[in-house]
Amino acid sequence: MRYRLTFVVGLAVGYVLGTKAGRERYEQLKKAARQVSQNPAVRNTAESAALQGRQFADKAYHVVSDKVGDRMPDSVAQRVKSLRERSGNGSAGDDWGTSNT
């Protein structure tokens, strides 16, 4: 109950502060967020994090498939196979717009 009350109070304070700040402040925050997201250093970091995530997922896939082996249901195996084929062996960009560089 205490956490709900804290959440509701935080929500109310955020709403009040947000309405006092108005549309101008919102537009300033939006512009700053856009500038940060378009910064080449931020984009490179995001792409390298995405690449590391794909590499980790690939390693995890192999570890799990080695341990599971033939015990995986055919429907799951076919779904994984179709997803891997659709990705074009990792050479294409993903749904998030990041490249595999």
Summary of the structure (lengths in Angstrom):
residues: 101
radius of gyration: 22.0
end to end distance: 48.1
largest distance: 60.8
contacts: 189
relative contact order: 0.07
helix: 80%
strand: 0%
